């Protein structure tokens, strides 16, 4: 089911200049949720190796995300784009 959702998301974002950033954030969020789930278990001591692997994976994902191009001024709403303070530039 998740694979179908991911494929649909890629098709919908195919023409979006934000595609790579959105997909990167989604991957990192999924990895963070996995780490949280591991910490939420009763026997966290037994899960330390898996947690370490997930943290290493998250670190790699962050390094990849930092290399993505800046999209601060991508025209999202016609000629409008978000400014650093969150307002829309018109």
Rosetta blueprint (number, residue, H / E / L):
1 X L
2 X H
3 X H
4 X H
5 X H
6 X H
7 X H
8 X H
9 X H
10 X H
11 X H
12 X H
13 X L
14 X L
15 X L
16 X L
17 X L
18 X L
19 X H
20 X H
21 X H
22 X H
23 X H
24 X H
25 X H
26 X H
27 X H
28 X H
29 X H
30 X H
31 X H
32 X H
33 X H
34 X H
35 X H
36 X H
37 X H
38 X H
39 X H
40 X H
41 X L
42 X L
43 X L
44 X H
45 X H
46 X H
47 X H
48 X H
49 X H
50 X H
51 X H
52 X H
53 X H
54 X H
55 X H
56 X H
57 X H
58 X H
59 X H
60 X H
61 X H
62 X H
63 X H
64 X H
65 X H
66 X H
67 X L
68 X L
69 X L
70 X L
71 X L
72 X L
73 X L
74 X L
75 X L
76 X L
77 X E
78 X L
79 X L
80 X E
81 X E
82 X E
83 X L
84 X L
85 X L
86 X L
87 X L
88 X E
89 X E
90 X L
